[in-house]
């Protein structure tokens, strides 16, 4: 069986920074496995500014950060279009590539699989199944990677940082969001952001709940409930933002012990399996790319003191 | 110029396609007309995908007869069409003493319906079989023959096999007018006129509307909505059997079942509705279903919801299927095919062809050699295309670029994302498109139109 000293699952900011820091401190035989066709992670499709890889570095766009990371890690063993299917019972990895499936083992495995937003289904939002209901992730890929214009007057649901980044994506599209529906959540962004939203001409509605999405083949309206009253809001798309959660595909079967919706860790990165570590947004809370990178550098010190 | 056929089937749900297949394989020249943009866009779009033995069907009903004939034909042909079977068994569970006393009757009914291996099992046996079930389960009737199948690949395979035998399928072809001239039906559709000697009305949720094109219908479709909640894949490890409740006077109740795609689902509700298309989910019902599932299987508390959906059953006031030949009109009505249509479809097709041979025309003496058209396997427990390599586009369901391209090609290509999902599973997993929807749709468009 193919064996390495370190395998890192995921080539986003956390995974790439871990790999880079390991190699800089002299570690050998570090392999990064990435299921997408290109390394860089989520920032690849965050086309707006707001990414700071280091302190005092200034702000850059997500794609610029992603290409900076790729540049810095040139020469490392990063395998794209390579999907880890599962942990086997003996602790190795079942890995899919364009060539087929193989099993690979490692002394140390780092889970840096990142995060995703909670889907419409998991939010149990009623109504019809329609075109035009999406998460920010799908929207940004359509817009920044696919050059699409998926809507003109969407409703944006959420009051987290990412909800406002969606407003910026809309501005880029010259689309006019009808409403920012701020459900009360724990990761709410500071209220001056909602002032910013109003400056962009978007109505901010707080304390409302999205009940249903309506339409025939595409979105035509949503129904919201506020102070016990229902109201219909016309729109042509719904972007469900935030409520980020750990990408748990590799451990939701119980392979790693969990703490809520994330892998349980001690000392920052150690999971319940002695040779498996977790780093970055897979740990559950949405952090900035800069913080994920800092975590990666910390983890490298733990792995290769 | 209108096209002439022996048989025109109206409706490309699982029932219409099974009928089309059987007539085509008998050597007749057939066409199927579908109002939707793709096949399976009505009642067949959302169901619980179970292969039923008929143990609890109304005794001596046409429904029972069709289900059992369909059940055995499915088992007989499935390997030749590469259709999956997840052998789960079912348990009808008593959750309280009132239900416990009803179990012997359920078993008696099963025996009377010819399901002779149904048996009563004690609380201890049930716990050994299903250790994750809530402790309040008191006992059960075990029905070993109840299984899980793929609700979309099966009818797709029937369609492909019909096409291989010369049948035509026209989509976007709602029949708006039916007139009879010189012993032939002339059916007007947006895709042109179609002429056929015999018409089969298998229009599902619109069967009464189609029937009204030729005479006052003696039935009315009363759609019954069923909502479902699907849990993420780890949930499927918590349960072996299909879990059925003891039925009440009013309803058969909601079922907890594994899906062929490796998930676990609960549903359907049974709600009278006026909706005939685009059934809606409502949050309160979904929350109730989720809570019911957790009450039955407490470990589900820690598993996420992957998907939600709603389906419509084309029920009528009649308690049985309606399968009837209108001799003077050269017309066969197939209506009121409720929740058991997926199981019953192949059996219904046998009945319809018999009715045709009895009243309307002889079948060719010599059957053409059967052509088998296996479909790609989508079942989680069997060999899937990604296992041989290729580029994975949908990371939750492991769907490859080649599968997406294949779904956009062939004799019956997907025409929209819904059709693509039913043919491949793409974007149907836990992230619901967060990571891949943009790539999947662009690959699909590229395969369809050449450019993204």
Interface residues (C-beta under 8 A of the other chain):
Chain A: X35 X37 X81 X83 X85 X96 X97 X98 X99 X100 X101 X116 X117 X119 X120 X121 X122 X124 X125 X126 X127 X128 X129 X131 X134 X135 X137 X138 X141 X142 X145 X146 X148 X211 X212 X214 X216 X247 X248 X249 X252 X253 X254 X258 X261
Chain B: X229 X230 X232 X233 X234 X237 X278 X279 X280 X281 X282 X283 X284 X285 X286 X287 X290 X302 X303 X304 X305 X306 X307 X308 X309 X386 X387 X388 X389 X390 X391 X392 X395 X396 X398 X417 X430 X431 X432 X433 X434 X435 X437 X438 X439 X442 X452
